[in-house]
Amino acid sequence: METLQYLIAHPEIKHGDIVVAFGPDEEIGTGADHFNTKDFGADLAYTVDGGSLGELQYETFNAAAATVHFNGTNVHPAEAKNMMVNAAQLAMDFHEALPIAERPEKTDGRDGFYMLTDMAGTPDSADLSYIIRDFDHANFESRKAFIKNLADEFNQKYGAELVEINIFDQYYNMGEVLKDDLTPVELVKTAMQKVGITPNSFPVRGGTDGSKISFLGTPTPNIFAGPENMHGRFEYVSLQTMKKAVELLIQIVQDVPTEN
């Protein structure tokens, strides 16, 4: 909003048409599901959702979510032998069958992972929720196949449909789109240099609304906004970095080529 206010107050700054969108909560992973790029009408775009000064991100995870439901048979423990199927125990066994070394706390860089995000269960019924992440699309598909096959193996082992799994894709690596035309990225790098910022590009171990918007037809890298220690109780935002983000955006709109 500060950028828009500045541009309105300074009509002498020459620029092309600017369109702005404010989305719902990006953190739920579905914030751009209904984003209409045709109505938006931009040739390129940027999300302002990064962290430290200089961050420029144009490669993200491929992302999916999985829900796994376990059907149990509860029997009084005094008479449970050879009859009880404890859904809560099945869920524990299922989770332990996933690679321990492929959890978020064991990975970094370009490593992918499985993350248990929620769990609930009784002997009758249990549920696990996961997120699945990988930069490489082939590895991403392999991860989804692995967890699906694991559910099939449990059902074969127990001779019944005790495990039900649902997997759905959330977003994809925007780098697959941007690799064919890095113009939006180069524009930002040049603008950063003009305003005294050193670009810091690295694969983001997460995603942005720009991940989905890029695949909808509008290449959308992500630039810094100033927050630090995100998603934790020590999160804060740097006012100085926010001001530099505004300065950068003002420079970008001046640098984007326009039709005469």
N, C-alpha and C positions, 0 to 999 in steps of 0.2 A: 504494500500500500504506500509505503514511503517513496518507492520508485515512481509510482504513478503520480503521486502528489507533486513530486519534483518535476516530472516531465510536463505536467499541466501548468505548473508555475513558470516553466521556461520554454515557451513555444518556439524560441529561436533555435532549439536543438532539433536538427533535422533527423527524421527517422521514417521508416515505413509504417504500415499498419501494425498495431499491437493488439493482440487479444490475450485476455487473462482469464484463467479458470481457477476457482477455489473448490477443491474436492472434499469429500467427506473423509473420515478417519482412514488415513493411509495404512495404519498399523494392522488393520484387520485383513489386509491382502486383497480386498475386493473393491477398493475405493474407485478404481477406474473401469470397473466392469461395464458400466453403461455410459462411458465417455464417448461422445459422438465426435470423432475427428473431422468428419465432413462439415458438420455445423461449426466446429471450432475454427476451421479454415486456415490453419497455420501451415507453413511449409516446414518449419522446424520449431522446436519448443525446448524449454528447460524447466525442470523441477528444481525448487530451492529447498532441498531436503537433506543436504549433506551436513558434515560436522565442522571440522577445523578449517581455519583460513587456508585457502588454496585448493581445497578438495575439488576434484573434477572426476566424476565417475561415469564411465560409459560401458562398463561390463558388470553384470550382476549374476546372481544365482539363477538357475532354473529351479522352480519351486513347485512342490506339490504337498498336499495334506492327505493324511490317511486316518480313517477311523476303523478300529478293529473291535468287533463285538464278540463276546464269548458266551455261549449258552451252556449252563451247568445243570446238574441234577443234584438237588440238595436232599440229603438223607440224614436222619439222626446219626450223629457220630458213633453212637453205640452199635449201630447196625450198618455202618457205611461200607464195610469191606466189600470190594468188587462191585459196588453199586454207585457210590457217590462219584460225581464228576464236579470238582470244585472249580467254578469259573474263575474265581480270583486267583487260584493257583495256576490255572491254564494261562491267564494273562501274565503272571510273573514268569512262567517258563517261556512264553512267547518273547517277552522283552529280553530275557537273558540270551535268547537264540540270535539276537541281532548283534553285529560286530561291536564289541566294547570299544575298540580303537576308533570307531567311526561315530563318536558322539561329539557334540560341539566342544566340550571341555578337553577333548583329545586332539582336536584338529585346528589347522590354521591355513593361511595362504589360499591355495586353490583346492584344498581338500573339501570333499563333500561330507555330508553327515545325515544321520537319522537322529531326531530329537523327540523324546517323549515329552509332550506338553501338558497332558492331563490324564488322570486315571481315576477310576471308581469301580468298586466291585463288591459282590457278595458271593457266597457259594452258588447262588442261582444264576447270577448275571454279572458280567464285568465288561468294562469298556476302556480302551486305550486310544489316545489321540496322538498322532505324530505329525511332524513336518519333515519333509525330505528335501534335501538341497544338494545341488552340484553345478559347477560351472560348465562342465562338458555335457553336451546333450546326450551322447551315447551312454555315458556313465549314469546320467539322470534316469534314462529309460531302464538301465540295468538295476538301479536301486529300486525303482517301482516294481520291476519284475521280481526282484529278490523277496521283497516283503509279501507280495502276492503269492509267490511260490511257497513261502514259509507257512502261510495260512492253509494252503492246499496240503502241505505235508502234515500239519496238525490234524486236519480232517481225515487224511488217509490213516494216520497213526491210530486214531481213536474210532475209525470206522463210522463216523457220523459227521453231519454238518454242524460242528460245534463252533466253528470260527467263521464269522462273516466279515468281509473287508470291503471298504469303499475308499477308492483313491481318486482324487481330482486335482488337476493342474491349477496352480494359482497364477503363475507368471513365468516368463522365459527370459533368458539372458539377452538383454538388449544389444550386447556386442554382436550378436548374429545379424542384426539389422544394420548397425552403425559401421561394421567393418567394410561395407560396400561403398560408403560415402562418409568420410570423417569431417565433412565441412562444418557441422555443428560443433564438433570438438575443437577444430582448429580456430574457429571464430572465438571461442572462449579463451583458448590459450593466448591468442594475440591480445585480446582485451585485458586479460590478467596482466600481461607484461606492460601494457600501457598504463595501468593503474598501480603498478609496483607490487604485484602479487606473484609469487612463484607457484606455478601449477604443480599440484600433487595428485597424480593420477594413479589409481590402483584398483584392482577388482574389488568391488564392494561385497562383503560377505552378508548379503541381504538383498533387498530389492526396493524399488521405488515405484510409484505410479507410472513413472516414465518407462519402466520395463514393459508394462502392458500397452501403454500408449504408443511406444515405438512399433510394436507388432500390429497395432491398429492403423499404422500408416504415417504417423508423425514422429520422426526421430527425436528423442527427448532425453539427452544426457542430464545428469544431476550435478548441481553445484552446491557449494558450502552455504550454510546458514548461521553457523555459530554454536550449535549445541555441543556439549561435551558430556561424557559419562552417560550416554543415552540409555533409556529403559531401566534406570536404576534410581535409588533414592538419593544419590549424589549428583543427579543430573542438574546442569545449569546451562545458561546461554551467555555468550560473550557479547556485550553491547558493541564493543569495538569491531568485532568480526561481523556483526550484523550490519554495521555502517559500511564496512568494506564490501559486503555483498550488494548493498544498494549502489555503491559506486561502480561496481563491476557491471551490474545490470544496466545502468545508464550508459556505460561504455558499449556494451553489447548491442543495444538497440541502435546506436549510432553507426556501428560497424557492419551490421547486416546489410548486404547489397539490396538496393531497391530498384524497381523499374523506373525509368525516366518518364 
